[in-house]
């Protein structure tokens, strides 16, 4: 019998998994996202958070203060996009990271009309690091 990690188990049973809720503080949300990445893909987590990883390049002041100007930089946005992308790549088949009301980030089942391949090939959602809200993807019309 295969034992699933708590994230994959919640996705299987409940159809979603809450990654973060109730705060838009980038330091808190980032910690929660990195915890989820550590469960879903420990090797990618080590790459991102290791001594040579992108996490090491975040200024210490920014990790202590969510109002630090670094959170509004392109570097912050690129880092958060990498984390979202890594979570999406490691998510159970048919699930992707989405943002819903009340600063809630979840792994949720993709709608049936879009396949996992289509969704995962799209760029990761745009994130305002200071507000930590996912903008809806631009329309492909």
Helices and strands as residue ranges (DSSP letters): H 6-14, E 16-20, H 26-40, H 42-49, G 54-57, H 60-64, G 69-72, H 74-90, E 95-100, E 104-109, H 116-121, E 127-128, E 133-134
